[in-house]
Amino acid sequence: MGLDVIQNQLKTLPEAPGVYRMLDEQGKALYVGKAKNLRKRVTAYTHLERLPARLQRMVLATASMEIVTTHTEAEALLLESNLIKRLRPHFNILLKDDKSFPYILLGEGKWPRVMKHRGRQNDKGAYFGPFASASAVNQALMALQKAFLLRSCTDAVFAARTRPCLLHQIKRCCAPCVGRVTPEDYAALVSEARAFLAGDSSAIQKDLAVKMDAAAARLAYEEAAIFRDRIQALSRVQARQDVNLPGVGEADVIALHQAGGQACIQVFFFRSGQNCGNHAYFPSQTGEAEAGEILSAFLGQFYDDKPPPREVLLSHAPQDQALLAEALSLKAGRKVILSAPQKGERAKLIAHALRNAREALERRMAESQSQSRLLDGVAAVFGLDAPPRRIEIYDNSHISGTKSVGGMVVAGAEGFLKAAYRTFHIKDTTIAAGDDFAMMREVLTRRFARALKEDPEREGATWPDLVLIDGGKGQLGVAVDVLAELGLEGEVPLVAVSKGPDRNAGREYFHQPGRESFQLPLNDPTLYYLQRLRDEAHRFAIGAHRARRSKAIGASPLEEIPGVGALRKKALLRHFGSARAISEAGQADLEAVEGVSAALAKKIYDFFHNSP
């Protein structure tokens, strides 16, 4: 295995560009790589003495290989980045916490809406961003509303309005829903907003100043005050730009700092000459890697599902810089420039990003040391063989048994692992209202039955080293029974946490199988940590329950009628004004709605009048 597998594969490898995958005995990807010449690149893996220790382990674990040829090396690079993000091979440098970033979407139509957008850009309209955080995009949206008075409400709310909403009263909307602005004037506001988001703010401010002076000259002081407020809103947006990018309208500034076998990559986003915020990343498997290799892997994965800007400024030159630029240009459909400036204003921006990367890594390393001590304390308190790498905490939330939800949060050496959080909608309709024991039984059964199905050998990192349950001895007994029924008795450490006398924080009791219940000293750091874990599970479960309840409150019965999609639902609501009015309408009235046939009208009528 290992070397023999690779040497046998070499006999049939073409001298062409492509992507290769190293697989283990179970067929899971160990490593994904790309090459201009597949045979030449894979041959390098047969010389173990020249490889770093990480890749030596990878070669020895290889049981098979898969090869995909491509037309060009740039195509191979794009495919490699996609496969690394999808398969997450153990021996590749991996981008962690690759969340999607919010954008501002300026829609289309007669009365375009401005709103926050996250995810795939399928909706028609102009997208501006990305913004590094929800708070950054919310600030930008508020400024847009104050400066350009564009609507932010949904189409359904817009169609149903009969009088201006609160946003109009606080001067953040021009109330197009009730005709307070003409389509021509609203289109002019949309054009100004689009120009502002594209970076032409100075021209807009000059135009607004001219209009303000003209209104004041006509003694139209209320109109002049509106223009004054809009100018002030634009000025506040520009005043918040504490880091500027002179001469460049669209760029990302990316800086890497390494220390102690770890790495931090800080990304600053600049769009339309404005700073849209920054985000820190901590890629894994970077201990032996050089800066150029880390940045090369990061760039490929980071821009796999994001449109690259016209320019990317880097603290270090990445491996295959020209190839990366070609691949990103191919993806963007226009030229993308990669550069590592050494002097001038761009170098100052890199230095600023480097300082942020260094400080972020120092904070993370300090937090990791503190977290490690806390996990050591958890192991000592509960008699574990080693500090837990993965702790799962469970809690339930409901109101009198309705819309019941179970929540699972996960913590480890890096803090809370929010990507691993899970919600469980209680499905068993026979559970009595408020039966927390039965709810916990369902949650734990579903969680560990699935774990046994997906990873029966327990080789992955998704099995917990400790399970904490918000509850007392009764909840602990349920957990013990569930694991016993699944053949896992004694294999997963269990602890229940119950509130102490008078439900005072700090007086919690801890319950373990085969051990008397006990409390921890009030000033014990481990107690505070366990309280944080319990409170996070409580917060998450309550949030999931509220979201489910809100969704049910806002749900329309129209969604349950076959054949009534989003467009017909919108047409019906616009025609009748509410779901209740639709339910009371006659069949002939329903047929009068555009897009509703006689057959569908009968189906809608029967749904409301013949339902048991």
TAKADA-V874192 format. One line per field, one symbol per residue. phi: phi as a letter, one per 40 degrees, with the letter a starting at -180 (. if undefined). psi: psi as a letter, one per 20 degrees, with the letter a starting at -180 (. if undefined). Layout:
BEGIN
phi->???
psi->???
END
This chain:
BEGIN
phi->.gdccccccdcbcccacibbbcbcccgcccabbbacbdccccdcccbdccccdcccccccccbabbbbcbcbcccccccdcccccccfcccccbccfcccbcbcbbcbhcbdbbacbbhcccccibbbicbcaccccccccccccccbfccbcccccdcccbacccccccgbacfccbgcacdccccccccccccccchcccccccccccccccccccgcccccccccccccccccccccccbbbcgbcaabbbbbbbafgbabbbbbbbbfgbcchaabbbccgbdbccdcccccccccccccbbccccabcbcbcccfdcccccccccccgacbbbabcbagcccccccccccccccccccccccccccccccccccccbgccadccabbbbabaabfgcfcbbbbbbbacbgcbccccabbccbcccccdgccccccccccccccccccccaccfcccccccabbbcibccccccccccccccgbdgcbdbabbbccdffcchbcbbbbdgaccabbddccdccccccccccccccccccccccccccccccbccccccgbcccccccccccbgaccccccccccccccccgbccccccccccccbbcc
psi->rdgggghhhhhjpqmrqapqppqahjjqphqprrqhogggghhhiinhiiqrhghghgghiphrqqppqrhrhghhgggggghghghmqhjqppoqlmrqqqrppoarahmqqprpppbqmhqqappparqirhhghhgggghgghhikqqirrhggghipiqqahhhhjljqjlihkkiqqhghhhhgggggghghijlhghgggghgghghgghhjkmhgghhghghhghghhhghhiniornpjphoqpopqppqpkjrqppppppppkjqojarqqqnqrljgiqrghgghggggghgjhkqpqrhpopqhqprqlghggggghhgghjrppppqnqirahhhhgggghgghgghhhggghghhgghghghghghggjkqhrpphppppqqqprokjqlppqqpqpqbhjbpnhiiqqqopphoiipqpjnhghghggghggghhhghghmhiliajjpqippppoabhghghggggghghjkkpjhopppqoqqapjkppikqqppqpjqqqrrqqhjphhghghgggghgggggggghghggghhhgiqpihiiopinagghgggghhghhrhghghiqrghhhhippiorgghghggghghijq.
END
